[in-house]
Amino acid sequence: MNETIMATFEKVLRKKRDEWSKSNFNSIILVPDAGLKQAVVFSQLKTTSFDSIALLLTAQDKARKFLYFSPAPVDTVMNNGEVQIKFPTGGFSYIEEKELANNLTFKGDTIIYKTDSAKSVKYPGSYGIRIMDDKEVTRSINSRLSYAWYLPEDYEYLSYTCNKKGYWQRKGSLIHFVGDFDENNFLFDIRFRKKHAQPTILQGRKVDFTKTIQVNGDHVDVFINDAQKEDGDIISLNLNGEWIIKGLVVSKAGAKIVVPLIHKKNYLVMHAENLGSIPPNTASMQINDGAKVHQIILNSDAGKSEGILFTRP
């Protein structure tokens, strides 16, 4: 198994088991894969107040694949369309694979994970992640939830919230929520996105960022024209790895484009499609960020492209 996943398992689940050895708890850590198709879920439930306990599953749930149980179940029964996997006194741990499709929403470059919010028909008032199906039972056994997420290294968190009282901890790619005692029915909203690294090479050419501009808005207006003698220069513009303009002829009359800035760091690169009659390929840019107009000249040729880094809060 992936060493990072195992290290996280050791760090979070085993540590919390020791820290909370005098309390009952439900400890969960969810580790999505790089493609956000599935997640490996580690779960540990400690309930010393009961002679036995069961993991309850709906028979229709095909999104979960169990890989490991400890201790081994003592019985598995079907009851009113629900699978009950029974364990002995003290609780149990398991590892499973879970599909993420039903829990993810994509808005622009923001990815939103939400816990299932549908209320239980069998247990009225129950929803989301539950420690127990009856809050009075939860209160009587003095239990709490530990819930953690570990993002793939190519992603970064934007926000993370819970509908119940508790506290958050964060260290790099790991976020961890600890619920208050007596809280139950947890709904999580975790928002993240893919990291955007500063490009050093674009289509085989070295990229130099000659200017950094700090803006407050979500876009800038860019007016592009020939800075010197009009000589047939043709350029393309690449923003954060995507081409937003291809084959623009740089003229004295110029052209205006709107550049969206949806990240905290946005990389605009000017790529020369030819060298014109007077190398290198040169373009003058007047950049209006709503508060100030910046005058910049970028040069690109067959071996190098120049760019601008836009930063925003």
matplotlib code that plots the C-alpha trace (Angstrom):
import matplotlib.pyplot as plt

x = [0.0, 1.1, 3.6, 2.1, -1.3, 0.1, 2.0, -1.2, -3.0, -0.4, -0.2, -3.9, -5.8, -3.3, -2.5, -6.1, -6.8, -4.1, -5.1, -8.8, -8.3, -10.7, -13.4, -15.5, -14.9, -15.4, -12.2, -12.2, -9.6, -10.3, -7.5, -8.7, -6.6, -4.9, -7.7, -10.4, -12.3, -12.0, -10.8, -9.2, -11.0, -9.6, -12.2, -12.0, -14.9, -14.4, -17.5, -16.6, -20.1, -21.7, -21.4, -21.3, -21.7, -22.5, -21.6, -24.8, -24.9, -27.7, -27.7, -27.8, -24.6, -22.2, -19.7, -17.9, -15.4, -14.1, -10.4, -9.8, -11.5, -10.0, -11.1, -12.8, -16.6, -18.4, -21.5, -23.2, -27.0, -29.5, -32.3, -35.0, -32.8, -29.8, -26.6, -25.4, -21.7, -21.4, -18.2, -17.3, -17.0, -14.7, -15.4, -13.6, -11.4, -11.7, -10.2, -12.4, -12.4, -15.2, -16.3, -16.3, -18.5, -21.7, -19.9, -18.0, -19.2, -17.0, -17.3, -14.6, -11.4, -13.0, -13.8, -16.4, -16.8, -19.9, -21.0, -24.2, -27.0, -30.0, -31.9, -32.3, -35.8, -35.1, -33.6, -35.5, -33.4, -30.1, -27.9, -24.3, -21.6, -23.1, -21.4, -24.7, -28.1, -29.8, -28.4, -29.5, -27.4, -24.5, -24.8, -24.9, -21.7, -19.8, -18.4, -16.9, -15.9, -12.4, -12.6, -9.5, -8.8, -5.4, -5.2, -3.0, 0.1, -1.1, -4.1, -4.6, -7.4, -9.6, -11.9, -13.3, -16.4, -18.6, -22.2, -21.4, -19.2, -15.6, -12.2, -10.0, -6.2, -4.2, -0.7, 0.1, -2.1, -3.8, -6.8, -8.4, -11.7, -12.5, -16.1, -17.4, -18.8, -22.6, -22.5, -23.9, -25.0, -22.0, -22.0, -18.7, -18.0, -14.4, -13.3, -10.0, -8.4, -5.5, -2.3, -1.0, 2.8, 4.9, 5.8, 9.5, 9.1, 6.3, 6.4, 10.2, 11.0, 12.3, 9.9, 11.0, 8.5, 9.7, 7.0, 4.7, 1.5, -0.7, -4.4, -7.6, -10.1, -10.9, -9.7, -7.6, -8.2, -5.1, -4.6, -1.9, -0.2, 3.2, 5.7, 7.9, 7.6, 4.7, 6.5, 4.0, 4.6, 2.1, 1.7, -0.3, -1.1, -1.1, -2.8, -2.2, -1.5, -4.4, -4.3, -6.6, -5.4, -3.9, -2.4, -2.9, -1.4, 0.3, -0.6, -0.4, -4.2, -4.0, -6.5, -8.1, -8.7, -10.1, -7.8, -9.7, -7.7, -9.3, -6.3, -4.2, -1.3, -1.9, 0.7, 0.3, 2.9, 3.5, 4.5, 6.0, 4.4, 6.9, 9.7, 8.3, 10.7, 12.5, 13.3, 12.5, 8.7, 7.7, 4.3, 3.4, 0.7, -1.3, -2.8, -5.8, -6.5, -9.3, -7.1, -4.0, -2.7, 0.6, 2.7, 4.8, 6.7, 7.2, 9.7, 9.7, 11.7, 12.3, 14.2, 12.5, 9.1, 8.4, 5.5, 3.7, 2.7, -0.6, -1.2, -4.4, -5.5]
y = [0.0, 3.6, 4.6, 8.1, 6.5, 4.1, 6.9, 8.9, 5.9, 5.4, 9.1, 9.9, 6.7, 5.1, 8.4, 9.3, 5.8, 6.3, 9.9, 9.0, 5.6, 6.7, 7.8, 6.3, 7.7, 7.3, 8.1, 8.4, 9.5, 9.9, 9.8, 10.6, 9.3, 11.7, 11.3, 12.0, 8.9, 6.9, 7.4, 5.0, 5.3, 4.3, 4.0, 3.0, 2.8, 2.4, 1.6, -0.1, 0.5, -2.3, -6.1, -6.0, -3.5, -3.7, -1.8, -1.1, -1.0, -0.6, -3.5, -1.1, 0.7, -0.4, 2.5, 0.9, -2.0, -3.3, -4.3, -5.1, -5.6, -5.9, -7.8, -10.2, -9.9, -12.5, -12.5, -10.9, -10.8, -9.2, -7.3, -5.3, -4.6, -3.6, -5.6, -5.8, -6.8, -7.6, -7.2, -8.1, -5.8, -2.8, -1.7, -2.3, -0.9, -1.2, 0.0, 0.5, 2.0, 4.5, 6.1, 9.9, 10.8, 11.3, 13.6, 15.9, 19.1, 21.0, 24.8, 26.3, 25.1, 24.7, 21.2, 20.8, 17.6, 17.3, 14.6, 12.9, 15.0, 12.8, 12.0, 8.4, 6.9, 4.1, 6.5, 9.7, 12.8, 11.0, 12.1, 12.7, 11.0, 9.5, 8.2, 6.5, 6.4, 7.7, 11.0, 10.0, 6.8, 9.0, 11.2, 8.3, 6.8, 10.1, 9.7, 12.1, 12.2, 12.5, 13.2, 13.8, 14.4, 13.9, 15.6, 14.4, 16.6, 18.3, 19.9, 22.6, 23.5, 26.5, 26.0, 23.4, 23.7, 21.5, 22.0, 20.9, 22.2, 21.1, 22.3, 22.0, 21.3, 21.6, 20.5, 20.6, 18.3, 16.9, 18.6, 17.1, 17.9, 16.9, 17.1, 18.1, 15.5, 14.8, 16.1, 13.8, 13.9, 15.7, 17.4, 18.5, 20.9, 20.7, 22.9, 22.5, 22.9, 21.7, 23.6, 25.8, 25.7, 28.5, 27.2, 27.1, 25.6, 26.1, 24.1, 23.6, 27.2, 28.7, 31.0, 34.1, 36.1, 39.7, 41.4, 40.7, 42.6, 42.4, 42.9, 42.8, 41.9, 38.7, 40.0, 42.6, 44.3, 44.0, 46.2, 44.8, 46.5, 46.7, 48.6, 49.4, 49.3, 47.1, 44.0, 41.2, 39.7, 36.9, 35.8, 33.5, 33.9, 31.1, 31.6, 28.9, 26.2, 27.1, 29.0, 32.0, 33.6, 31.9, 33.5, 37.2, 39.6, 42.4, 45.7, 49.4, 49.5, 46.9, 44.5, 44.4, 41.2, 40.4, 38.1, 36.2, 35.7, 32.9, 31.8, 33.4, 33.1, 33.5, 33.0, 34.8, 33.8, 35.4, 32.8, 33.9, 32.2, 33.9, 36.4, 39.0, 41.0, 42.5, 39.9, 39.3, 39.2, 42.3, 43.3, 46.3, 45.7, 48.2, 46.4, 47.9, 46.2, 48.6, 50.8, 51.3, 51.0, 49.1, 49.6, 46.5, 45.3, 41.5, 39.9, 36.3, 34.4, 30.8, 30.0, 32.0, 33.3, 36.1, 36.3, 38.2, 36.8, 38.2, 37.7, 38.4, 38.0]
z = [0.0, -0.6, 2.0, 2.5, 3.1, 5.6, 7.4, 7.6, 9.0, 11.7, 12.5, 12.8, 13.7, 16.0, 17.7, 18.3, 19.6, 22.3, 23.1, 23.5, 25.1, 27.9, 25.6, 22.8, 19.3, 15.6, 13.8, 10.0, 7.5, 3.8, 1.2, -2.4, -5.3, -7.8, -10.3, -7.7, -8.8, -5.5, -2.0, 0.5, 3.8, 7.2, 10.0, 13.6, 16.0, 19.7, 21.8, 25.0, 26.4, 24.3, 24.3, 20.5, 17.7, 13.9, 10.8, 9.0, 5.2, 2.6, 0.2, -2.7, -1.8, -4.6, -4.1, -1.2, -1.4, 1.9, 2.0, 5.6, 9.0, 12.4, 14.4, 12.0, 12.0, 14.2, 12.0, 8.9, 8.7, 6.4, 8.2, 6.4, 3.3, 5.5, 5.9, 9.5, 9.9, 13.6, 15.7, 19.3, 22.3, 22.0, 18.4, 15.1, 12.3, 8.6, 5.3, 2.3, -1.2, -1.9, -5.1, -5.0, -7.9, -5.9, -3.4, -5.8, -7.6, -10.0, -10.3, -12.5, -10.9, -7.5, -6.4, -3.7, -1.6, 0.5, 2.9, 2.0, 3.5, 2.8, 6.0, 7.0, 6.6, 9.1, 11.7, 11.4, 12.0, 11.2, 8.3, 7.2, 9.2, 12.4, 15.5, 16.5, 15.0, 18.1, 19.6, 23.1, 22.8, 21.5, 24.5, 27.0, 25.8, 25.7, 22.2, 19.6, 16.0, 14.5, 10.8, 8.6, 4.9, 3.1, -0.3, -3.2, -3.5, -6.7, -4.9, -2.4, 0.1, -0.3, 2.7, 5.0, 7.2, 9.4, 10.6, 14.1, 16.9, 17.1, 16.0, 13.0, 12.7, 9.5, 8.5, 4.8, 2.9, 6.1, 7.7, 10.8, 12.5, 16.1, 17.0, 20.5, 22.7, 22.2, 18.6, 15.9, 12.3, 10.7, 7.3, 5.8, 3.0, 1.8, -1.1, -3.0, -6.4, -8.5, -7.8, -10.6, -10.8, -12.5, -15.9, -16.8, -20.2, -22.8, -26.0, -25.7, -25.0, -21.7, -20.0, -18.1, -16.0, -16.3, -14.3, -11.3, -10.9, -7.8, -8.5, -6.4, -9.1, -10.9, -14.3, -16.2, -19.5, -21.8, -24.9, -27.1, -30.0, -31.8, -29.6, -32.6, -36.3, -37.5, -38.9, -39.0, -35.6, -34.7, -31.0, -28.9, -25.2, -22.7, -19.3, -16.6, -19.2, -21.4, -24.7, -24.5, -27.8, -30.8, -33.9, -33.0, -35.5, -33.5, -35.2, -34.6, -34.3, -31.5, -29.9, -26.5, -24.6, -21.1, -19.1, -16.3, -13.0, -11.1, -9.1, -6.4, -8.9, -12.6, -15.3, -18.6, -21.3, -24.7, -27.3, -30.6, -33.6, -35.9, -35.7, -38.0, -40.2, -37.2, -34.5, -31.7, -31.6, -29.5, -28.1, -26.0, -23.4, -21.5, -18.6, -16.7, -13.4, -12.4, -10.2, -12.3, -15.9, -16.3, -19.4, -20.2, -23.3, -23.8, -26.1, -27.4, -30.0, -31.1, -27.9, -25.2, -24.1, -21.6, -19.3, -16.5, -13.0, -11.7, -8.0, -6.1, -2.4]

ax = plt.figure().add_subplot(projection="3d")
ax.plot(x, y, z, "-o")
ax.set_aspect("equal")
plt.show()
